Amino acid sequence: MKTFIDAKLPTAELYACRRLTRVTTRLGAGKDGGVFRMKNGNAVKTHHRAESFEAELATYLRLHEHRAKTVVGFRIPQLRGFAEDVLAIEMTIVHPPFRRRFRIGGSRSPA
Protein backbone atom coordinates (compact mmCIF):
# COMPACT_ATOMS: atom_id res chain seq x y z
CA MET A 1 0.00 0.00 0.00
CA LYS A 2 1.28 3.45 -0.95
CA THR A 3 1.79 5.87 1.96
CA PHE A 4 1.20 9.60 1.79
CA ILE A 5 4.92 10.38 1.67
CA ASP A 6 5.45 7.84 -1.13
CA ALA A 7 2.73 9.63 -3.09
CA LYS A 8 4.65 12.94 -2.79
CA LEU A 9 7.97 11.48 -4.01
CA PRO A 10 7.22 11.90 -7.76
CA THR A 11 6.43 15.60 -7.17
CA ALA A 12 9.69 16.07 -5.25
CA GLU A 13 11.61 14.26 -8.00
CA LEU A 14 10.04 16.49 -10.68
CA TYR A 15 11.02 19.61 -8.75
CA ALA A 16 14.56 18.30 -8.18
CA CYS A 17 14.94 17.48 -11.90
CA ARG A 18 13.98 21.05 -12.80
CA ARG A 19 16.72 22.26 -10.44
CA LEU A 20 19.24 19.89 -12.09
CA THR A 21 19.59 17.75 -8.98
CA ARG A 22 17.84 14.69 -7.56
CA VAL A 23 16.09 13.46 -4.42
CA THR A 24 18.37 11.40 -2.19
CA THR A 25 16.55 10.87 1.11
CA ARG A 26 13.13 11.12 2.67
CA LEU A 27 13.35 13.47 5.65
CA GLY A 28 9.81 13.27 6.94
CA ALA A 29 6.16 14.11 6.52
CA GLY A 30 3.48 16.09 8.26
CA LYS A 31 -0.13 17.04 7.77
CA ASP A 32 0.77 19.48 4.96
CA GLY A 33 3.25 17.49 2.90
CA GLY A 34 6.43 15.47 2.53
CA VAL A 35 10.02 16.67 2.92
CA PHE A 36 12.95 15.26 0.95
CA ARG A 37 16.70 15.92 0.90
CA MET A 38 18.17 16.69 -2.52
CA LYS A 39 21.67 16.03 -3.78
CA ASN A 40 22.33 19.81 -3.91
CA GLY A 41 22.17 19.83 -0.08
CA ASN A 42 18.77 21.52 0.21
CA ALA A 43 15.37 20.10 1.11
CA VAL A 44 12.16 20.25 -0.89
CA LYS A 45 8.76 20.20 0.78
CA THR A 46 5.86 19.16 -1.39
CA HIS A 47 2.36 20.13 -0.30
CA HIS A 48 -0.88 18.42 -1.14
CA ARG A 49 -3.07 21.50 -0.66
CA ALA A 50 -2.64 24.89 -2.30
CA GLU A 51 -3.75 26.68 0.87
CA SER A 52 -0.97 25.24 3.03
CA PHE A 53 1.59 25.84 0.25
CA GLU A 54 0.55 29.48 -0.14
CA ALA A 55 0.62 30.16 3.61
CA GLU A 56 4.04 28.57 4.07
CA LEU A 57 5.48 30.27 0.98
CA ALA A 58 4.20 33.67 2.17
CA THR A 59 6.01 33.11 5.48
CA TYR A 60 9.28 32.13 3.79
CA LEU A 61 9.06 35.10 1.40
CA ARG A 62 8.57 37.48 4.32
CA LEU A 63 11.50 35.96 6.23
CA HIS A 64 13.64 36.13 3.07
CA GLU A 65 12.71 39.78 2.52
CA HIS A 66 13.92 40.59 6.04
CA ARG A 67 17.00 38.36 5.70
CA ALA A 68 15.94 36.52 8.87
CA LYS A 69 18.14 33.60 9.87
CA THR A 70 16.77 33.02 13.38
CA VAL A 71 13.47 33.58 15.16
CA VAL A 72 13.57 33.81 18.96
CA GLY A 73 16.99 32.12 18.94
CA PHE A 74 15.96 29.23 16.67
CA ARG A 75 17.55 28.69 13.25
CA ILE A 76 15.10 28.76 10.38
CA PRO A 77 15.46 27.29 6.89
CA GLN A 78 16.36 29.75 4.17
CA LEU A 79 14.19 29.90 1.04
CA ARG A 80 16.06 28.68 -2.05
CA GLY A 81 13.25 28.31 -4.58
CA PHE A 82 9.67 27.25 -5.17
CA ALA A 83 7.32 26.00 -7.87
CA GLU A 84 3.66 26.98 -7.61
CA ASP A 85 2.53 24.49 -10.24
CA VAL A 86 3.69 21.50 -8.15
CA LEU A 87 3.26 23.11 -4.69
CA ALA A 88 6.95 22.70 -3.82
CA ILE A 89 9.21 24.86 -1.64
CA GLU A 90 13.00 24.44 -1.61
CA MET A 91 14.86 25.43 1.54
CA THR A 92 18.13 24.93 3.33
CA ILE A 93 18.39 22.17 5.90
CA VAL A 94 18.96 23.46 9.42
CA HIS A 95 20.44 21.72 12.42
CA PRO A 96 19.35 22.12 16.05
CA PRO A 97 18.24 24.32 17.59
CA PHE A 98 15.42 24.87 15.10
CA ARG A 99 11.65 25.28 15.02
CA ARG A 100 9.66 22.60 13.24
CA ARG A 101 6.68 24.88 12.72
CA PHE A 102 6.36 28.61 12.90
CA ARG A 103 3.97 31.26 11.73
CA ILE A 104 4.64 34.91 10.97
CA GLY A 105 1.82 37.43 11.13
CA GLY A 106 -1.46 36.88 12.81
CA SER A 107 -2.03 34.67 15.77
CA ARG A 108 -4.16 31.74 16.65
CA SER A 109 -6.58 32.04 19.48
CA PRO A 110 -7.12 29.00 21.68
CA ALA A 111 -10.14 26.91 20.79
C-alpha positions in Angstrom: 0.0 0.0 0.0 1.3 3.4 -0.9 1.8 5.9 2.0 1.2 9.6 1.8 4.9 10.4 1.7 5.5 7.8 -1.1 2.7 9.6 -3.1 4.6 12.9 -2.8 8.0 11.5 -4.0 7.2 11.9 -7.8 6.4 15.6 -7.2 9.7 16.1 -5.3 11.6 14.3 -8.0 10.0 16.5 -10.7 11.0 19.6 -8.7 14.6 18.3 -8.2 14.9 17.5 -11.9 14.0 21.1 -12.8 16.7 22.3 -10.4 19.2 19.9 -12.1 19.6 17.7 -9.0 17.8 14.7 -7.6 16.1 13.5 -4.4 18.4 11.4 -2.2 16.5 10.9 1.1 13.1 11.1 2.7 13.4 13.5 5.7 9.8 13.3 6.9 6.2 14.1 6.5 3.5 16.1 8.3 -0.1 17.0 7.8 0.8 19.5 5.0 3.3 17.5 2.9 6.4 15.5 2.5 10.0 16.7 2.9 13.0 15.3 0.9 16.7 15.9 0.9 18.2 16.7 -2.5 21.7 16.0 -3.8 22.3 19.8 -3.9 22.2 19.8 -0.1 18.8 21.5 0.2 15.4 20.1 1.1 12.2 20.3 -0.9 8.8 20.2 0.8 5.9 19.2 -1.4 2.4 20.1 -0.3 -0.9 18.4 -1.1 -3.1 21.5 -0.7 -2.6 24.9 -2.3 -3.8 26.7 0.9 -1.0 25.2 3.0 1.6 25.8 0.3 0.5 29.5 -0.1 0.6 30.2 3.6 4.0 28.6 4.1 5.5 30.3 1.0 4.2 33.7 2.2 6.0 33.1 5.5 9.3 32.1 3.8 9.1 35.1 1.4 8.6 37.5 4.3 11.5 36.0 6.2 13.6 36.1 3.1 12.7 39.8 2.5 13.9 40.6 6.0 17.0 38.4 5.7 15.9 36.5 8.9 18.1 33.6 9.9 16.8 33.0 13.4 13.5 33.6 15.2 13.6 33.8 19.0 17.0 32.1 18.9 16.0 29.2 16.7 17.5 28.7 13.3 15.1 28.8 10.4 15.5 27.3 6.9 16.4 29.8 4.2 14.2 29.9 1.0 16.1 28.7 -2.1 13.2 28.3 -4.6 9.7 27.2 -5.2 7.3 26.0 -7.9 3.7 27.0 -7.6 2.5 24.5 -10.2 3.7 21.5 -8.1 3.3 23.1 -4.7 6.9 22.7 -3.8 9.2 24.9 -1.6 13.0 24.4 -1.6 14.9 25.4 1.5 18.1 24.9 3.3 18.4 22.2 5.9 19.0 23.5 9.4 20.4 21.7 12.4 19.3 22.1 16.1 18.2 24.3 17.6 15.4 24.9 15.1 11.7 25.3 15.0 9.7 22.6 13.2 6.7 24.9 12.7 6.4 28.6 12.9 4.0 31.3 11.7 4.6 34.9 11.0 1.8 37.4 11.1 -1.5 36.9 12.8 -2.0 34.7 15.8 -4.2 31.7 16.6 -6.6 32.0 19.5 -7.1 29.0 21.7 -10.1 26.9 20.8 
